[in-house]
Amino acid sequence: METLEQRNRDMEKVSKLIEDIRVGMLTTQDEQGNLVSRPMAVMQLDENGDLWFLTKEHSPKTDQIDKNYKVNVAFANVSDASYVSVNGTAEELQDRAKIEELWSPMAKPWFPDGKDDPQLSILKVHTETAEYWDSTSSRMVRLFEMARAALTGDTYKEGENKVIENR
């Protein structure tokens, strides 16, 4: 995954967390209004905080995005207690030069015909807001803090949490 320096300095922390996690759950809405999620590997986080994915043209997710372009991408690293939620709008693009730029041998299992597959397209998510939760503490410190909060009736102090507007 390629991560570019962020123009919005508030997005730097989000960028670092996503780079470490890499695979997010992309959520769209189907025709019945149900939320549908599927794992997607981020190929690039650009300087504007936008997420770039490779996908197949005319897949269920792209058909859903054609009808409702609002999406969410959620990232979780449970072992490090790091989580990110990206809210934005998505669009499918046909850009052979960008596909060439994003292509990685790691994508081959999902796209066996390679980067020249005529059905290969790009899904770009324009980040509007991002929220993250990040604990810099070790697992033992987090467990101790949970136990302390449970015993004292105090609130669990889970680490850093911030909402970022990316406009």
C-alpha positions, 0 to 999 in steps of 0.5 A: 500500500502506498501512503502519501504525505497528507495535505490535511495535517489532522489526517496524518494519524489516520494515514499511519493507522490505515497503513498499519491495518491496510484492509478495511470493511467497505460498507455500501447500501443495497436496493432494500436499504440493507448495509452490506460490508466486504473486506477491501485492501487499500492500494493507496491513501493519497495526499487528499486522504482519499482511499483507492481500491482495485475492483471488478467493473459491474460488481455488486458493490459498484452497482450499489455505489451507482445508486447511493455513493455514500460509503463507510470504510472501517479498519480494525487492529484488535491486537493494538487496539487501533480502529479507524472509521472513514465516511465519504463518497465513492466513485468507480473510475476507468483509468488505465494509467491509475490502474497501472500505478496502483497495481501490485503483485499482491492483487493477482489472487483477486484479479488473475488476469492481471492489470490488463484485465478489461473488467478491472476498475478503480474504486475511489473513496473521497474521505469526508470525515474520519474518526479514530481510536488508538491506544498507545498502551500495551495489552497488559496496561489496557487490561489493567485499566479495564479492571481498574474501571470495573472495580472503581466504577470509573470510566475506562480510559481507552486512549486517543479518540478524534474526529477529523473533517477532511474538506 
